Amino acid sequence: MLKIKFIAHDGTETGVAVDASGELSLMQVAVNNGVPGIDAECGGALSCATCHVRLDREWYDKLPEPSAMEKDMLEFVIDPQDTSRLSCQIKVTEALDGIIVYTPESQY
C-alpha cells in the first residue's frame, strides 16, 4: 500500500492508503475516498478540468510530461501554476508513494 496526501487550500489534509496497481488515477483515488476539491465531473474523460491539482516541483518532475490534450485542458483552470496537472491523467504507481497533492481553492 502506498500513501497519498491531499491538502486542501485551507490546509486540511486527507491521507489515503491505496494499492498501487497502476490501474487507478489520482482522480479515482480522490473520488473513491471522498477527498474534497476534486469534482471529476467528466469521470476522467479529459474533458472538464475539474480534477485540477497542483504538485510540488519534486513530484511534478517525477511524472511523465502532460499530453498535448491535458495541456489544452489546463488552459481552462482558474489560476494554473507551472506544476498544475489533471489528476485523471496521473496513474497511481509505487513511484508515487508519499506524494503530496494540493487541491485549488477554486474547486470548493
N, C-alpha and C positions, 0 to 999 in steps of 0.2 A: 504494500500500500504506500502510495506517495501522498505527500501533504501539499495542499494548495491553500494560500491565504488570500482572501478577497478583502480589500479595505475600501470602505465607503468614503465619500467626500468628507464626512464628519468624523472620520477616524474609527468608526465602528468596524470591528474585524469579524469575519466569518471564516473559521477554519474548516477545511473539508479534507477527509481522507478518502482516496479513491484508488481503485485498481487501475494500473497503467497498461491497459490492453492496447492502446493506440486506436481504439475504435470510437472513443468519446472525444468531443471537443471541449474546450474550456467552457463554452456556452452551455453545452449539455450538462456538464458537471454543476454549473451555477444554477441552472433551472431545476435540475433534479434535487438540489439541496436547498432550494428556496432562498438563494442569495439575492438580496435586493439590488436594484440598479442594473439588472440585465433583463430587459423585456423580451428579447428574442422574438419579435412579432412575426418574422418570416420563418421561424423554425430552423434557421441555419441555411437558408437557400441563397444567402449572399445578395439579398435584395432590399434590405431595410436599414442596416447600420445601427439597430437598437441593441446591439450586443457590444458596443464600443467599450474598450478598456484601454488603460494605459499601463505600461510596464516600466520597471527600472531599466536603464540602459543596458546593464549587465544581462538581464533576461532577454531583452529585445534582441540583442546581438547574438544570442544563442539559437534563435529561431530562424527558420528559412525566411528569405525575403518575401514580403507580401506580393501576391499576384497582381497583375495589372487591374483585374476586376476589383480586388479588395482595395487597392489604392484609389480607384474611382469612387467606390462607396464611402471611403473615409473622407472624401471631399464634402459629404453631406452631414457630417457630425458637427456638433457645436463645440467650439474650442478644441480642435485637434492639436495634438502635440507630436513631436518627432518620434515618440515611442508609442503612438496610438496604433492599435490593432483591432480587428474584429474578432471577438473570442470564438466565433463559429468556425474560424479558419485555422485555429491552433489546436492540433491534435495532442491529447494528453499521453505523454510517454514518460518513461523513467527519468529522462533527461530534465523533466520539469519539476522533479521533486524539490519542494521548498519554494517554488515560485510565488511571488507576491504580485497580485493583480489589483489595480486600482480602478474603481468604477467612478465615472464622472458625475458631478452634481446634476448635470442636465438630464440625466436619466432617472431622476427620482421624482 
